[in-house]
Amino acid sequence: MSSSSQEVLKSFDLLPELEKRQVASEIIRRTFSLNREIADEAQLEAMYASFAKEDLDLAEEGMEDYGRGLTVEDVQ
């Protein structure tokens, strides 16, 4: 993963939960609007829920990186 991708993920992790959902919804909407229209908000919510495990894994990975960074700062 590129460093810019990692920075985006780190900044995403800092967002409040509501804003994370809004960003994820917009990404999904834009991704699928090129191929087909999303019928309704319920369909979008179902699609978002299908990515929940991956999102959680990425968030936990980001928190581990953040924790390591804090540890390094404390040592310095």
Secondary structure, DSSP 8 states (H G I E B T S, - for coil): --HHHHHHHHHHHTS-HHHHHHHHHHHHHHHHHTT-----HHHHHHHHHHTHHHHHHHHHHHHHHHHHHHHHHHH-
